[in-house]
Amino acid sequence: MEIILNDYHKKTNAEMKAKVEYWKAHPLSRKESLRRLKKLREQRLANQSSW
């Protein structure tokens, strides 16, 4: 079975590839990565505790 991509999928794939290439060229520092993970954990806990 052949996979057929429409224009939306082609556009989305191109955007994702561009993002991946950007982050390969501009990696985050360890400090910034840990700061973002901490923020995500806090947001997740806040969301789960509001249920």
N, C-alpha and C positions, 0 to 999 in steps of 0.2 A: 504494500500500500504506500503510495507516494504522498508525502506531506505537501499541502498547498498552503502557502501563506498569502493572506490578503494584504492590502496596503497598510491597514492598522498594525498588523503583526510586524511587518517590515519596519515601520516607523518606530514601534516600541522596541524592537530588537536593536535598531541603530542607536536609539537613545541610551539603552542599557550599556551597549558596547562603549559609547562615548563616556559614560559615567565611570565604567571600569577603567578605561584608559586614563581618565583624569586622576582617579585615586591611586593608580599605579605610579603616576608621575609625581603626585603630591601626597605621600603617606602622612598619616597623623602621627604626632609624637605619642610616646607611651603615656605621658601625663594627660594629654587631651583625650586619648582613647579611654583611659580609666575614668576621667571626668564624665564622659558621655555615657559609659556603662552605668555609673552610679546614678546619673540622672534618669536613665531608662528604668532602672530598678525601682527608684523612688516613685516614678510615674505609674509603674505596674502595681506596686503595692497600694498606692492611693486609689487606683482604679478598682482593684480587687476588694479593698476594704470598704468601698462605697456600696457594695452589693448588699 
